[in-house]
Amino acid sequence: MQTAPFLFGDELPLEPVAPGVNRKLMGYNNQIMMVKVFFEEGSEGYLHSHFHSQVAYVESGEFEVTVGNETKTLVGGDCFFMEPNIEHGAICKKAGVLIDVFSPMREDFLEE
């Protein structure tokens, strides 16, 4: 299972995830997945964990990010890494976008 080699952002569906949080699946196969997540100010990516490795790039906005027992404020150009099974989450302080990359791909994102 994988996406086409070329994907056009304006043509990809915007999926609601939580209040004030929407995402676009930007491309994937069984080994990797990229997701663009749009946050409104005050919205939250609630604390959770999963078996996937994940790295997130802050494209824009300001986020209070928790990974494990540590919390930092990140802005556009910053990133954060989550090893498998570590609890993490983000609170959006200024509307923005995160680019998430998962390995392996998040099959659960295709089931929702």
Contact map, one row per residue, 1 for C-alpha under 8 A:
1110000000000000000000000000110000000000000000000000000000000000000000000000000000000000000000000000000000000000
1111000000000000000000000011110000000000000000000000000000000000000000000000000000000000000000000000000000000000
1111100000000000000000000011100000000000000000000000000000000000000000000000000000000000000000000000000000000000
0111111000000000000000000010000000000000000000000000000000000000000000000000000000000000000000000000000000000000
0011111000000000000000000000000000000000000000000000000000000000000000000000000000000000000000000000000000000000
0001111100000000000000000000000000000000000000000000000000000000000000000000000000000000000000000000000000000000
0001111110110000000000000110000000000000000000000000000000000000000000000000000000000000000000000000000000000000
0000011111110000000000000000000000000000000000000000000000000000000000000000000000000000000000000000000000000000
0000001111110000000000000100000000000000000000000000000000000000000000000000000000000000000000000000000000000000
0000000111110000000000000000000000000000000000000000000000000000000000000000000000000000000000000000000000000000
0000001111111000000000000000000000000000000000000000000000000000000000000000000000000000000000000000000000000000
0000001111111100000000011100000000000000000000000000000000000000000000000000000000000000000000000000000000000000
0000000000111110000000010000000000000000000000000000000000000000000000000000000000000000000000000000000000000000
0000000000011111000001110000000000000000000000000000000000000000000000000000000000000000000000000000000000000000
0000000000001111100001110000000000000000000000000000000000000000000000000000000000000000000000000000000000000000
0000000000000111111011100000000000000000000000000000000000000000000000000000000000000000000000000000000000000000
0000000000000011111011100000000000000000000000000000000000000000000000000000000000000000000000000000000000000000
0000000000000001111111000000000000000000000110000000000000000000000000000000000000000000000000000000000000000000
0000000000000001111110000000000000000000001100000000000000000000000000000000000000000000000000000000000000000000
0000000000000000011111000000000000000111111100000000000000000000000000000000000000000000000000000000000000000000
0000000000000001111111100000000000001111001110000000000000000000000000000000000000000000000000000000000000000000
0000000000000111110111110000000000001110000000000000000000000000000000000000000000000000000000000000000000000000
0000000000000111100011111000000000111100000000000000000000000000000000000000000000000000000000000000000000000000
0000000000011110000001111100000000111000000000000000000000000000000000000000000000000000000000000000000000000000
0000000000010000000000111111000011110000000000000000000000000000000000000000000000000000000000000000000000000000
0000001010010000000000011111000011110000000000000000000000000000000000000000000000000000000000000000000000000000
0111001000000000000000001111100011100000000000000000000000000000000000000000000000000000000000000000000000000000
0110000000000000000000001111111111000000000000000000000000000000000000000000000000000000000000000000000010000000
1110000000000000000000000011111110000000000000000000000000000000000000000000000000000000000000000000000010000000
1100000000000000000000000001111110000000000000000000000000000000000000000000000000000000000000000000000110000000
0000000000000000000000000001111110000000000000000000000000000000000000000000000000000000000000000000001110000000
0000000000000000000000000001111111000000000000000000000000000000000000000000000000000000000000000000111110000000
0000000000000000000000001111111111100000000000000000000000000000000000000000000000000000000000000000111111000000
0000000000000000000000001111000111110000000000000000000000000000000000000000000000000000000000000011110000000000
0000000000000000000000111110000011111000000000000000000000000000000000000000000000000000000000000011100000000000
0000000000000000000000111100000001111100000000000000000000000000000000000000000000000000000000001111000000000000
0000000000000000000011110000000000111110000000000000000000000000000000000000000000000000000000001111000000000000
0000000000000000000111100000000000011111000000000000000000000000000000000000000000000000000000111100000000000000
0000000000000000000111000000000000001111101100000000000000000000000000000000000000000000000100111000000000000000
0000000000000000000110000000000000000111111000000000000000000000000000000000000000000000000101110000000000000000
0000000000000000000100000000000000000011111000000000000000000000000000000000000000000000000111110000000000000000
0000000000000000000100000000000000000001111100000000000000000000000000000000000000000000001111100000000000000000
0000000000000000001110000000000000000011111110000000000000000000000000000000000000000000001100000000000000000000
0000000000000000011110000000000000000010011111000000000000000000000000000000000000000000111100000000000000000000
0000000000000000010010000000000000000000001111100000000000000000000000000000000000000000111000000000000000000000
0000000000000000000000000000000000000000000111110000000000000000000000000000000000000001111000000000000000000000
0000000000000000000000000000000000000000000011111000000000000000010000000000000000000011110000000000000000000000
0000000000000000000000000000000000000000000001111100000000000000000000000000000000000011100000000000000000000000
0000000000000000000000000000000000000000000000111110000000000000000000000000000000011111000000000000000000000000
0000000000000000000000000000000000000000000000011111000000000000000000000000000000011110000000000000000000000000
0000000000000000000000000000000000000000000000001111100000000000000000000000000000011000000000000000000000000000
0000000000000000000000000000000000000000000000000111110000000000000000000000000000111000000000000000011111000000
0000000000000000000000000000000000000000000000000011111000000000000000000000000011110000000000000000011100000000
0000000000000000000000000000000000000000000000000001111100000000000000000000000011110000000000000001111000000000
0000000000000000000000000000000000000000000000000000111110000000000000000000001111000000000000000001110000000000
0000000000000000000000000000000000000000000000000000011111000000000000000000001110000000000000000111100000000000
0000000000000000000000000000000000000000000000000000001111100000000000000001111100000000000000000111000000000000
0000000000000000000000000000000000000000000000000000000111111000000000000111111000000000000000011110000000000000
0000000000000000000000000000000000000000000000000000000011111000000000000011110000000000000000011110000000000000
0000000000000000000000000000000000000000000000000000000001111100000000000011100000000000000000111100000000000000
0000000000000000000000000000000000000000000000000000000001111110000000000011000000000000000111111000000000000000
0000000000000000000000000000000000000000000000000000000000011111000000001111000000000000000111110000000000000000
0000000000000000000000000000000000000000000000000000000000001111100000001110000000000000011111000000000000000000
0000000000000000000000000000000000000000000000000000000000000111110000111100000000000000011110000000000000000000
0000000000000000000000000000000000000000000000000000000000000011111000111100000000000001111000000000000000000000
0000000000000000000000000000000000000000000000100000000000000001111111110000000000000011110000000000000000000000
0000000000000000000000000000000000000000000000000000000000000000111111100000000001000111100000000000000000000000
0000000000000000000000000000000000000000000000000000000000000000011111000000000000000111000000000000000000000000
0000000000000000000000000000000000000000000000000000000000000000011111100000000000000000000000000000000000000000
0000000000000000000000000000000000000000000000000000000000000000011111110000000000000000000000000000000000000000
0000000000000000000000000000000000000000000000000000000000000001111011111000000000000000000000000000000000000000
0000000000000000000000000000000000000000000000000000000000000001110001111100000000000000000000000000000000000000
0000000000000000000000000000000000000000000000000000000000000111100000111110000000000000000000000000000000000000
0000000000000000000000000000000000000000000000000000000001000111100000011111011000000000000000000000000000000000
0000000000000000000000000000000000000000000000000000000001111110000000001111110000000000000000000000000000000000
0000000000000000000000000000000000000000000000000000000011111100000000000111110000000000000000000000000000000000
0000000000000000000000000000000000000000000000000000000011110000000000000011111000000000000000000000000000000000
0000000000000000000000000000000000000000000000000000000011100000000000000111111100000000000000000000000000000000
0000000000000000000000000000000000000000000000000000001111000000000000000100111110000000000000000000000000000000
0000000000000000000000000000000000000000000000000000001110000000000000000000011111000000000000000000000000000000
0000000000000000000000000000000000000000000000000000111100000000000000000000001111100000000000000000000000000000
0000000000000000000000000000000000000000000000000000111000000000001000000000000111110101000000000000000000000000
0000000000000000000000000000000000000000000000000001110000000000000000000000000011111100000000000000000000000000
0000000000000000000000000000000000000000000000001111110000000000000000000000000001111100000000000000000000000000
0000000000000000000000000000000000000000000000001111000000000000000000000000000000111110000000000000000000000000
0000000000000000000000000000000000000000000000001100000000000000001100000000000001111111000000000000000000000000
0000000000000000000000000000000000000000000000111100000000000000011100000000000000001111100000000000000000000000
0000000000000000000000000000000000000000000001111000000000000000111100000000000001000111110000000000000000000000
0000000000000000000000000000000000000000000111110000000000000000111000000000000000000011111000000000000000000000
0000000000000000000000000000000000000000000111100000000000000011110000000000000000000001111100000000000000000000
0000000000000000000000000000000000000000011111000000000000000011100000000000000000000000111110000000000000000000
0000000000000000000000000000000000000011111100000000000000001111000000000000000000000000011111110000000000000000
0000000000000000000000000000000000000000110000000000000000001111000000000000000000000000001111100000000000000000
0000000000000000000000000000000000000001110000000000000000001110000000000000000000000000000111110000000000000000
0000000000000000000000000000000000000111110000000000000000011100000000000000000000000000000111111000000000000000
0000000000000000000000000000000000000111100000000000000001111100000000000000000000000000000101111100000000000000
0000000000000000000000000000000000011110000000000000000001111000000000000000000000000000000000111110000000000000
0000000000000000000000000000000000011100000000000000000111110000000000000000000000000000000000011111000000000000
0000000000000000000000000000000001111000000000000000000111100000000000000000000000000000000000001111100000000000
0000000000000000000000000000000001111000000000000000011110000000000000000000000000000000000000000111110000000000
0000000000000000000000000000000111100000000000000000011100000000000000000000000000000000000000000011111000000000
0000000000000000000000000000000111000000000000000001111000000000000000000000000000000000000000000001111111000000
0000000000000000000000000000001110000000000000000001110000000000000000000000000000000000000000000000111111000000
0000000000000000000000000000011110000000000000000001100000000000000000000000000000000000000000000000011111000000
0000000000000000000000000001111110000000000000000001000000000000000000000000000000000000000000000000011111100000
0000000000000000000000000000000010000000000000000001000000000000000000000000000000000000000000000000011111111100
0000000000000000000000000000000000000000000000000000000000000000000000000000000000000000000000000000000011111110
0000000000000000000000000000000000000000000000000000000000000000000000000000000000000000000000000000000001111111
0000000000000000000000000000000000000000000000000000000000000000000000000000000000000000000000000000000001111111
0000000000000000000000000000000000000000000000000000000000000000000000000000000000000000000000000000000001111111
0000000000000000000000000000000000000000000000000000000000000000000000000000000000000000000000000000000000111111
0000000000000000000000000000000000000000000000000000000000000000000000000000000000000000000000000000000000011111
